[in-house]
């Protein structure tokens, strides 16, 4: 448990909720690697410093992918498949939990759209403590 509590991402998420987009982050993409596919695809760099940092480009990628609705469809399909897979299903404690929505919220937050995932985690901690 101590190793889990010392994890940089866990520590970072326990702190104050960051603004969805940091104005200090670059807003123009880095040059595309030569192996990148041609347009309409583009290279979106990951900014990592003690955990992933969202950027204007990552938030734009989320919107271009269809926003939360499209991500929720994707995560819903993922969990439909996971529930059918006898190996993966063993790792899912309760099929009634809103897994797809939580995963979509996490993806959106990591890409810089809002803090829905962190807000839910904090709310669950408050309810558990009361």
C-alpha positions in Angstrom: 0.0 0.0 0.0 2.9 2.4 0.8 4.3 1.9 -2.7 0.8 2.8 -4.1 0.7 5.9 -1.9 4.1 7.0 -3.0 3.2 6.8 -6.7 3.8 10.3 -8.3 0.5 10.1 -10.2 -1.5 9.2 -7.1 0.3 12.0 -5.1 -0.4 14.5 -7.9 -4.1 13.6 -8.1 -4.5 14.1 -4.4 -3.5 17.7 -4.7 -5.5 20.7 -5.9 -7.4 20.3 -9.1 -5.3 21.9 -11.9 -6.9 24.1 -14.5 -7.8 22.0 -17.5 -5.2 23.7 -19.7 -2.0 25.3 -18.5 -1.3 28.5 -20.5 2.5 27.8 -20.0 2.3 24.7 -22.1 3.1 24.9 -25.8 0.2 25.1 -28.1 1.9 24.2 -31.4 2.8 20.6 -32.1 6.3 19.4 -32.2 7.6 18.3 -35.6 6.1 15.0 -36.7 8.3 11.9 -36.6 9.0 10.6 -40.0 7.0 7.4 -39.3 3.8 9.4 -38.6 0.9 8.8 -41.0 0.1 11.6 -43.4 -2.8 14.0 -42.8 -5.5 14.1 -41.5 -3.4 12.6 -38.7 -1.0 14.8 -36.7 1.5 14.2 -34.0 0.5 15.3 -30.5 3.4 15.2 -28.1 2.9 13.9 -24.5 4.2 16.3 -21.9 5.5 14.3 -19.0 6.9 15.8 -15.8 6.0 13.8 -12.7 3.0 12.6 -14.5 1.2 13.5 -17.8 0.4 17.2 -18.3 -2.5 18.1 -20.6 -1.8 20.6 -23.4 -3.9 22.6 -25.8 -3.0 20.0 -28.5 -4.1 17.1 -26.4 -7.4 18.8 -25.6 -7.8 19.5 -29.3 -7.2 15.9 -30.0 -10.0 14.9 -27.6 -12.4 17.3 -29.4 -11.3 16.1 -32.9 -11.8 12.5 -31.8 -15.5 13.4 -31.2 -15.4 14.6 -27.7 -16.8 12.9 -24.6 -19.6 11.2 -26.6 -17.2 9.4 -28.9 -14.8 8.5 -26.2 -17.7 7.1 -24.1 -18.8 5.0 -27.1 -15.2 3.7 -27.4 -14.9 2.9 -23.7 -18.4 1.3 -23.7 -17.3 -1.0 -26.5 -14.1 -1.8 -24.6 -16.0 -2.8 -21.5 -18.5 -4.8 -23.5 -15.6 -6.8 -24.9 -13.9 -7.0 -21.5 -17.0 -8.4 -19.9 -17.2 -11.2 -22.6 -13.5 -12.0 -22.2 -13.1 -14.7 -19.4 -9.5 -13.5 -18.6 -10.3 -9.8 -18.4 -13.6 -10.2 -16.7 -11.9 -11.7 -13.7 -10.3 -8.2 -13.0 -13.7 -6.5 -13.0 -15.2 -6.5 -9.5 -18.7 -5.2 -10.3 -20.2 -5.0 -13.8 -22.8 -2.6 -12.5 -20.2 0.1 -11.8 -20.2 2.9 -14.5 -16.8 1.7 -15.9 -17.2 3.1 -19.4 -18.1 6.6 -18.0 -15.3 6.6 -15.5 -12.8 5.6 -18.1 -14.1 8.2 -20.6 -13.8 10.8 -17.8 -10.3 9.8 -17.0 -9.3 10.0 -20.7 -10.9 13.5 -21.0 -9.2 14.7 -17.9 -5.8 13.4 -18.9 -6.2 15.1 -22.3 -7.2 18.4 -20.7 -10.9 18.8 -21.0 -12.2 19.0 -17.4 -11.7 17.4 -14.0 -14.7 15.0 -14.0 -12.7 12.0 -13.0 -10.9 13.8 -10.1 -14.2 15.3 -9.0 -15.8 11.8 -8.8 -12.9 10.3 -6.9 -13.0 13.1 -4.4 -16.7 12.8 -4.0 -16.4 9.0 -3.4 -13.7 9.7 -0.7 -16.0 12.2 1.0 -18.9 9.7 1.0 -16.7 6.9 2.3 -15.5 9.2 5.1 -19.0 10.2 6.3 
